[in-house]
């Protein structure tokens, strides 16, 4: 899906969460618990802040990463770059 999500910095947190939840729902993705939702939302906000928007493929990767818990290794990998 060629979905793009833009989390505008001028939006309130609740509006950003609603936009994120809507994009995730439209793509048919689900979360097993609230902590994986929070991790994915936080990473999506970071990516949108850096890039201006997040593509559907990026969103899918972020959600998959949050669900699997693999983001714990991101800091270790970034140390060696």
N, C-alpha and C positions, 0 to 999 in steps of 0.2 A: 504494500500500500504506500502511495506517495503522500502520506500525511506529514504535515509539518506543524510543530507546536512552537508558539512564540510566547514566552512568559515575560510579559512587559514589566519592567521594573516599577512602573507607576501603578501597577495593579496591587491591590491589597493581597495579603497572603491567602485569604479565603478565595479570592477570585483566581489566583494562580493555581491553587489546589483544585478548584472546580475545572479549570481548563485542562490541567494534567489528568484528572480523573476521567473527563470526557474523552480525551485522546486515547487513554488506555482502554476505556470501555469500547470505543469505536473500533479499536484494533483487536478486540476480543481477548485481551489479556486480563488476568486476575492475579490477586495477591493472596498468599497463604495466611498472612497476618499483618497487623498494622505496622510493625517495625520494618518489614520489607517495603511496604508502601512509603514509609517515611524516608528510607534509604534511597529509593528510586526517585522520589520527589526532590530530595536534596541534590542528588546527582544531576537530575534534569535541570534544576535551577542553575547549577554551576555551569553546565554545558551551554545553556541558553544565554547565560551572562557572557561567556567567552565568545560564542559563535553567533549570537543574535537569534538563533532559532535551533530547534532540534528536529531532525528528520525522523520519519517513521522507523527507519532501520536503526538509527541511533537510540531511539526510545525503546525499541525492542531489545537491543543489547543492554541498555541500562536496567530494564526490568528483569531480564534474564539474570543479569549479574546480581541484582539485589535479592532475587529469589534464591539464587544458589549460594549466596554468601561469599562469592569469590572476590568481592571488592576489598576484602581484608588484605589481599595480596597486592593491591594497587600501590600502596605506599612503599612496599619493599621493591617492587619493580621500578618505580620512579626514582628510587635512590641510586640505581645503577645506570641511569641514562646519562 
